[in-house]
Amino acid sequence: MADLDTSADQETDVQFWQDLSKVLSGPCDTHEQIDDALRGWLDLASAFRDRFGDLDSGVLHCAHQLIHRPIFQDNKDYVRVQIIFSFLQEDEPNPLHTIANFLLADGRSDDTVFGRMISEGCFPRLLDFLNSNLLMDPPLYHTLLELMYEMCRMERLRTTDLLQIDDSFIARLLQLVKEGSGDSDDPYQYSVIRVLLVLNEQYMLAATEAEAAGPLSPSSSLTNRVIKLLSLHGSSFRAFGENIILLLNRETETSQQLLILKVLYLLFTTKATYESFYTNDLKVLVDIILRNLMDLPDEKISLRHTYLRVLYPL
């Protein structure tokens, strides 16, 4: 009986991908035909989780199936407009998961997608999703976190977007880190931490812009809410500091190291937060910094300088 069930599952799986391929292989000479194909793709891909379980890889594969087909390759601008519009309108978890995976995959291959999403007002929508009860749907929440991270990593947020972020959102993310497994290798935990790191970077960029533009700059009214929450409730969110030290210990990508170091620099040069680390954690951090400095190649001048700036207040 088990063999029969396995065989039936395999046939169902094969049939699904055949159906998806058929939908994406139809004529796409007019906008109406493209719209019909996109609806068919979204309906099938959205049903994937119900039919085969919460497999992120499967939903992502559905997204890649669209990306690599002529319907998208020959009509990128139009398809992107339709998908972004759907992201702004959709509320149901399954189609939203499919749409978010497509935007994430498309943006990673062409980072102009994230700039377009920002200009179309996707950041406030994304923020609304992450502030909602989607925590009850971990695969979707994780994908949305990754989408926010990539968007903020590749593009400057508008001041109006940063103003949409409130204390409760940052506190929610910090609480997720606190409640996490304590393993920063956990993809879910890692995504939450990376969003906090990249939002801090956005606030720092806005502060630099405001300083250059003067007190009349719209950015001058911005508060770095990541540092604010850690200043007010640092003792409650020590897990964040512990985790970013662990990340720094094994991170090899320069951009990620810089994001971590910039947060650490602000924490160690802000009166309300410079004592928020345990002594043992600080000793570990000093060891990590010294080791990484010794291992840095000569051409990593900017990274070396940033490490030294963090080391100085220690």
ROZAFI-424291 format. One record per residue (C-alpha): residue number from 0; residue in three letters; x, y, z. Coordinates in steps of 0.2 Angstrom, whole numbers. Each point is the difference from the previous one (the first is absolute). Layout:
# residues N
+------+------+-------+-------+-------+
! resi ! resn !  east ! north !    up !
+------+------+-------+-------+-------+
!  NUM !  ALA !     X !     Y !     Z !
...
+------+------+-------+-------+-------+
//
This chain:
# residues 314
+------+------+-------+-------+-------+
! resi ! resn !  east ! north !    up !
+------+------+-------+-------+-------+
!    0 !  MET !     0 !     0 !     0 !
!    1 !  ALA !    14 !    12 !     4 !
!    2 !  ASP !     8 !    -3 !   -17 !
!    3 !  LEU !   -17 !     4 !    -8 !
!    4 !  ASP !    -1 !    16 !     9 !
!    5 !  THR !    18 !     5 !    -4 !
!    6 !  SER !    -4 !    -4 !   -19 !
!    7 !  ALA !   -16 !    10 !     1 !
!    8 !  ASP !     9 !    15 !     8 !
!    9 !  GLN !    14 !    -1 !   -13 !
!   10 !  GLU !   -13 !     0 !   -14 !
!   11 !  THR !    -9 !    15 !     8 !
!   12 !  ASP !    16 !     9 !     1 !
!   13 !  VAL !     5 !    -3 !   -18 !
!   14 !  GLN !   -18 !     5 !    -5 !
!   15 !  PHE !     2 !    17 !     9 !
!   16 !  TRP !    16 !     5 !    -9 !
!   17 !  GLN !    -7 !    -5 !   -16 !
!   18 !  ASP !   -16 !    10 !     3 !
!   19 !  LEU !    11 !    15 !     5 !
!   20 !  SER !    11 !    -2 !   -15 !
!   21 !  LYS !   -15 !     0 !   -12 !
!   22 !  VAL !    -7 !    16 !     8 !
!   23 !  LEU !    16 !     9 !    -3 !
!   24 !  SER !     3 !    -7 !   -17 !
!   25 !  GLY !   -16 !     7 !    -8 !
!   26 !  PRO !     0 !    15 !   -12 !
!   27 !  CYS !     4 !    17 !     8 !
!   28 !  ASP !    -2 !    12 !   -15 !
!   29 !  THR !   -12 !    11 !     9 !
!   30 !  HIS !    -2 !     7 !    17 !
!   31 !  GLU !   -16 !   -10 !     2 !
!   32 !  GLN !     9 !   -16 !    -4 !
!   33 !  ILE !    14 !     5 !    12 !
!   34 !  ASP !   -13 !     4 !    14 !
!   35 !  ASP !    -9 !   -17 !    -3 !
!   36 !  ALA !    17 !    -9 !     2 !
!   37 !  LEU !     5 !     9 !    15 !
!   38 !  ARG !   -17 !    -4 !     9 !
!   39 !  GLY !     2 !   -18 !    -5 !
!   40 !  TRP !    18 !     0 !     7 !
!   41 !  LEU !    -5 !     9 !    16 !
!   42 !  ASP !   -15 !   -12 !     3 !
!   43 !  LEU !    11 !   -16 !    -3 !
!   44 !  ALA !    15 !     7 !    10 !
!   45 !  SER !   -11 !     6 !    14 !
!   46 !  ALA !    -7 !   -17 !     2 !
!   47 !  PHE !    17 !    -8 !     2 !
!   48 !  ARG !     1 !     1 !    19 !
!   49 !  ASP !   -18 !    -7 !     2 !
!   50 !  ARG !     5 !   -15 !   -11 !
!   51 !  PHE !    18 !    -4 !     4 !
!   52 !  GLY !     3 !     9 !    17 !
!   53 !  ASP !     9 !    15 !     5 !
!   54 !  LEU !    15 !    -2 !   -11 !
!   55 !  ASP !     9 !    17 !    -3 !
!   56 !  SER !    10 !    -8 !   -13 !
!   57 !  GLY !   -15 !    -6 !   -10 !
!   58 !  VAL !    -8 !    17 !     0 !
!   59 !  LEU !    16 !     8 !    -5 !
!   60 !  HIS !     2 !   -12 !   -14 !
!   61 !  CYS !   -17 !     6 !    -6 !
!   62 !  ALA !     7 !    17 !     0 !
!   63 !  HIS !    15 !    -5 !   -10 !
!   64 !  GLN !   -11 !    -9 !   -12 !
!   65 !  LEU !    -8 !    17 !    -5 !
!   66 !  ILE !    16 !     9 !     0 !
!   67 !  HIS !     8 !   -11 !   -13 !
!   68 !  ARG !   -14 !    -1 !   -12 !
!   69 !  PRO !    -3 !    11 !   -15 !
!   70 !  ILE !   -15 !     7 !     7 !
!   71 !  PHE !    11 !     9 !    13 !
!   72 !  GLN !    16 !     2 !   -10 !
!   73 !  ASP !    -9 !     8 !   -14 !
!   74 !  ASN !   -12 !    11 !    10 !
!   75 !  LYS !    10 !     4 !    16 !
!   76 !  ASP !    -7 !    18 !     3 !
!   77 !  TYR !   -18 !    -5 !    -2 !
!   78 !  VAL !     1 !   -16 !    11 !
!   79 !  ARG !     9 !     9 !    13 !
!   80 !  VAL !   -13 !    14 !     1 !
!   81 !  GLN !   -14 !   -14 !     2 !
!   82 !  ILE !    10 !    -9 !    13 !
!   83 !  ILE !     4 !    15 !    10 !
!   84 !  PHE !   -19 !     6 !    -1 !
!   85 !  SER !    -5 !   -17 !     6 !
!   86 !  PHE !    12 !     2 !    15 !
!   87 !  LEU !    -8 !    16 !     4 !
!   88 !  GLN !   -18 !    -8 !    -1 !
!   89 !  GLU !     2 !   -18 !     6 !
!   90 !  ASP !    -5 !    -5 !    18 !
!   91 !  GLU !    -1 !   -19 !    -1 !
!   92 !  PRO !    16 !    -9 !     6 !
!   93 !  ASN !     2 !   -13 !   -14 !
!   94 !  PRO !     0 !    12 !   -15 !
!   95 !  LEU !     9 !    13 !    11 !
!   96 !  HIS !    14 !   -13 !     3 !
!   97 !  THR !     1 !    -3 !   -18 !
!   98 !  ILE !     1 !    18 !    -5 !
!   99 !  ALA !    13 !     4 !    13 !
!  100 !  ASN !    11 !   -15 !    -6 !
!  101 !  PHE !    -1 !     7 !   -18 !
!  102 !  LEU !     5 !    18 !     5 !
!  103 !  LEU !    14 !    -7 !    11 !
!  104 !  ALA !     7 !   -11 !   -14 !
!  105 !  ASP !    -2 !    13 !   -13 !
!  106 !  GLY !     8 !    14 !    11 !
!  107 !  ARG !    15 !   -11 !     4 !
!  108 !  SER !     3 !    -2 !   -19 !
!  109 !  ASP !    -4 !    18 !    -4 !
!  110 !  ASP !     1 !    12 !    15 !
!  111 !  THR !    -9 !    14 !    -9 !
!  112 !  VAL !   -16 !   -10 !     4 !
!  113 !  PHE !     2 !     6 !    18 !
!  114 !  GLY !     2 !    18 !    -4 !
!  115 !  ARG !   -16 !    -2 !   -11 !
!  116 !  MET !    -9 !    -8 !    15 !
!  117 !  ILE !     5 !    15 !    11 !
!  118 !  SER !    -6 !    12 !   -12 !
!  119 !  GLU !   -17 !    -9 !    -2 !
!  120 !  GLY !    -3 !     1 !    19 !
!  121 !  CYS !     4 !   -18 !     4 !
!  122 !  PHE !    10 !     3 !    16 !
!  123 !  PRO !   -15 !     6 !    11 !
!  124 !  ARG !    -9 !   -15 !    -7 !
!  125 !  LEU !    14 !   -12 !     5 !
!  126 !  LEU !     1 !     9 !    17 !
!  127 !  ASP !   -19 !    -3 !     2 !
!  128 !  PHE !     2 !   -19 !    -3 !
!  129 !  LEU !    14 !    -2 !    12 !
!  130 !  ASN !   -10 !     9 !    13 !
!  131 !  SER !   -15 !   -11 !    -2 !
!  132 !  ASN !    -3 !   -17 !     6 !
!  133 !  LEU !    10 !    -9 !   -14 !
!  134 !  LEU !    11 !    -6 !    14 !
!  135 !  MET !   -12 !   -14 !     0 !
!  136 !  ASP !     7 !    -5 !   -18 !
!  137 !  PRO !    19 !    -1 !     3 !
!  138 !  PRO !     4 !    -4 !   -18 !
!  139 !  LEU !    -9 !    15 !    -7 !
!  140 !  TYR !     7 !    11 !    14 !
!  141 !  HIS !    17 !    -6 !    -3 !
!  142 !  THR !    -2 !     4 !   -19 !
!  143 !  LEU !    -6 !    18 !     4 !
!  144 !  LEU !    14 !     3 !    12 !
!  145 !  GLU !    12 !    -5 !   -14 !
!  146 !  LEU !    -9 !    11 !   -12 !
!  147 !  MET !     2 !    15 !    12 !
!  148 !  TYR !    18 !    -4 !     3 !
!  149 !  GLU !     5 !     0 !   -18 !
!  150 !  MET !   -11 !    15 !    -4 !
!  151 !  CYS !     9 !    10 !    14 !
!  152 !  ARG !    17 !    -7 !    -4 !
!  153 !  MET !    -1 !     5 !   -19 !
!  154 !  GLU !    -9 !    16 !     1 !
!  155 !  ARG !    -2 !    16 !    10 !
!  156 !  LEU !   -17 !     1 !     9 !
!  157 !  ARG !    -9 !    16 !    -2 !
!  158 !  THR !    -2 !    11 !    16 !
!  159 !  THR !   -19 !    -3 !    -1 !
!  160 !  ASP !     3 !   -19 !     0 !
!  161 !  LEU !    12 !     1 !    15 !
!  162 !  LEU !   -13 !    11 !     9 !
!  163 !  GLN !   -12 !   -15 !    -1 !
!  164 !  ILE !    10 !   -10 !    11 !
!  165 !  ASP !    -5 !     1 !    18 !
!  166 !  ASP !     7 !    -6 !    17 !
!  167 !  SER !   -12 !   -14 !     1 !
!  168 !  PHE !     7 !    -8 !   -17 !
!  169 !  ILE !    18 !     1 !     6 !
!  170 !  ALA !    -5 !    -7 !    17 !
!  171 !  ARG !    -9 !   -14 !    -8 !
!  172 !  LEU !    16 !    -5 !   -10 !
!  173 !  LEU !    11 !     2 !    15 !
!  174 !  GLN !   -12 !   -11 !    10 !
!  175 !  LEU !     0 !   -13 !   -14 !
!  176 !  VAL !    19 !    -1 !     2 !
!  177 !  LYS !    -2 !    -2 !    19 !
!  178 !  GLU !   -12 !   -14 !    -2 !
!  179 !  GLY !    10 !    -8 !   -13 !
!  180 !  SER !    10 !   -16 !     1 !
!  181 !  GLY !    16 !    10 !     4 !
!  182 !  ASP !     7 !    -8 !   -15 !
!  183 !  SER !     4 !    14 !   -13 !
!  184 !  ASP !     3 !   -13 !   -13 !
!  185 !  ASP !   -19 !    -3 !     1 !
!  186 !  PRO !    -6 !     7 !   -17 !
!  187 !  TYR !   -15 !     8 !     8 !
!  188 !  GLN !    10 !     8 !    14 !
!  189 !  TYR !    13 !     6 !   -12 !
!  190 !  SER !   -13 !     9 !   -11 !
!  191 !  VAL !    -7 !     9 !    15 !
!  192 !  ILE !    17 !     6 !     6 !
!  193 !  ARG !     5 !     5 !   -18 !
!  194 !  VAL !   -15 !    11 !    -2 !
!  195 !  LEU !     4 !     9 !    17 !
!  196 !  LEU !    18 !     2 !    -7 !
!  197 !  VAL !    -5 !     7 !   -17 !
!  198 !  LEU !   -13 !    12 !     8 !
!  199 !  ASN !    13 !     7 !    11 !
!  200 !  GLU !    11 !     3 !   -15 !
!  201 !  GLN !   -15 !     9 !    -8 !
!  202 !  TYR !    -2 !    11 !    15 !
!  203 !  MET !    19 !     4 !     0 !
!  204 !  LEU !    -1 !     5 !   -19 !
!  205 !  ALA !   -15 !    11 !     4 !
!  206 !  ALA !     9 !     8 !    15 !
!  207 !  THR !    15 !     4 !   -11 !
!  208 !  GLU !   -11 !     8 !   -13 !
!  209 !  ALA !    -9 !    10 !    13 !
!  210 !  GLU !    17 !     6 !     7 !
!  211 !  ALA !     5 !     6 !   -17 !
!  212 !  ALA !   -16 !     8 !    -5 !
!  213 !  GLY !    -3 !     9 !    16 !
!  214 !  PRO !   -15 !     1 !    13 !
!  215 !  LEU !   -13 !     3 !   -14 !
!  216 !  SER !     4 !   -17 !    -8 !
!  217 !  PRO !   -15 !   -12 !     1 !
!  218 !  SER !    12 !   -13 !     7 !
!  219 !  SER !     4 !    11 !    15 !
!  220 !  SER !   -15 !    -6 !     9 !
!  221 !  LEU !     4 !   -18 !    -1 !
!  222 !  THR !     5 !   -10 !    15 !
!  223 !  ASN !    10 !   -16 !    -1 !
!  224 !  ARG !   -12 !   -11 !     7 !
!  225 !  VAL !    11 !   -15 !     1 !
!  226 !  ILE !    12 !     9 !    12 !
!  227 !  LYS !   -14 !     8 !     9 !
!  228 !  LEU !    -8 !   -16 !     5 !
!  229 !  LEU !    17 !    -7 !     5 !
!  230 !  SER !     3 !    15 !    10 !
!  231 !  LEU !   -17 !    -1 !     9 !
!  232 !  HIS !    -1 !   -18 !     2 !
!  233 !  GLY !    18 !    -7 !    -3 !
!  234 !  SER !    -1 !   -11 !    15 !
!  235 !  SER !   -15 !    -9 !    -7 !
!  236 !  PHE !     8 !    -2 !   -17 !
!  237 !  ARG !    18 !    -6 !     4 !
!  238 !  ALA !    -3 !   -15 !   -12 !
!  239 !  PHE !     1 !    12 !   -14 !
!  240 !  GLY !    18 !     5 !     5 !
!  241 !  GLU !     5 !   -18 !     3 !
!  242 !  ASN !    -6 !    -6 !   -17 !
!  243 !  ILE !     9 !    14 !   -10 !
!  244 !  ILE !    16 !    -4 !     9 !
!  245 !  LEU !    -3 !   -18 !    -5 !
!  246 !  LEU !    -3 !     5 !   -18 !
!  247 !  LEU !    15 !    11 !    -1 !
!  248 !  ASN !    10 !   -15 !     6 !
!  249 !  ARG !    -4 !   -10 !   -16 !
!  250 !  GLU !    -5 !    13 !   -12 !
!  251 !  THR !    11 !     1 !   -16 !
!  252 !  GLU !   -10 !    12 !   -11 !
!  253 !  THR !     7 !    17 !     2 !
!  254 !  SER !   -17 !     9 !    -2 !
!  255 !  GLN !    -7 !   -11 !    14 !
!  256 !  GLN !    15 !     4 !    12 !
!  257 !  LEU !    -2 !    18 !    -3 !
!  258 !  LEU !   -19 !     0 !     4 !
!  259 !  ILE !     4 !    -9 !    17 !
!  260 !  LEU !    15 !    12 !     4 !
!  261 !  LYS !   -10 !    15 !    -3 !
!  262 !  VAL !   -13 !    -6 !    12 !
!  263 !  LEU !    13 !    -4 !    13 !
!  264 !  TYR !     9 !    17 !    -3 !
!  265 !  LEU !   -17 !     9 !     4 !
!  266 !  LEU !    -3 !   -11 !    15 !
!  267 !  PHE !    18 !     3 !     8 !
!  268 !  THR !    -1 !    19 !    -4 !
!  269 !  THR !   -18 !     3 !     7 !
!  270 !  LYS !     0 !     3 !    19 !
!  271 !  ALA !   -16 !   -10 !     3 !
!  272 !  THR !     6 !   -15 !    -9 !
!  273 !  TYR !    19 !    -2 !     3 !
!  274 !  GLU !    -2 !   -10 !    15 !
!  275 !  SER !   -13 !   -12 !    -7 !
!  276 !  PHE !    12 !   -14 !    -3 !
!  277 !  TYR !     6 !   -13 !    12 !
!  278 !  THR !    19 !     1 !     4 !
!  279 !  ASN !     3 !   -18 !    -7 !
!  280 !  ASP !    -9 !     5 !   -16 !
!  281 !  LEU !    11 !    16 !    -2 !
!  282 !  LYS !    16 !   -11 !     3 !
!  283 !  VAL !    -6 !   -12 !   -14 !
!  284 !  LEU !    -4 !    15 !   -11 !
!  285 !  VAL !    18 !     7 !     2 !
!  286 !  ASP !     7 !   -17 !    -4 !
!  287 !  ILE !   -10 !     0 !   -16 !
!  288 !  ILE !     4 !    17 !    -5 !
!  289 !  LEU !    19 !    -3 !     2 !
!  290 !  ARG !     0 !   -16 !    -9 !
!  291 !  ASN !   -10 !     7 !   -14 !
!  292 !  LEU !    12 !    15 !    -1 !
!  293 !  MET !    14 !   -11 !    -1 !
!  294 !  ASP !    -8 !   -10 !   -14 !
!  295 !  LEU !    -6 !    14 !   -11 !
!  296 !  PRO !     9 !     2 !   -17 !
!  297 !  ASP !     8 !    17 !    -3 !
!  298 !  GLU !   -13 !     6 !   -12 !
!  299 !  LYS !   -14 !    -1 !    13 !
!  300 !  ILE !     4 !    18 !     6 !
!  301 !  SER !   -18 !     5 !     3 !
!  302 !  LEU !    -4 !   -15 !    10 !
!  303 !  ARG !    17 !     1 !    10 !
!  304 !  HIS !    -5 !    18 !     4 !
!  305 !  THR !   -17 !    -5 !     6 !
!  306 !  TYR !     7 !   -14 !    11 !
!  307 !  LEU !    12 !    12 !     8 !
!  308 !  ARG !   -14 !    13 !     3 !
!  309 !  VAL !   -10 !   -13 !    10 !
!  310 !  LEU !    16 !    -6 !     9 !
!  311 !  TYR !     4 !    17 !     6 !
!  312 !  PRO !   -14 !     3 !    13 !
!  313 !  LEU !     2 !   -18 !     6 !
+------+------+-------+-------+-------+
//
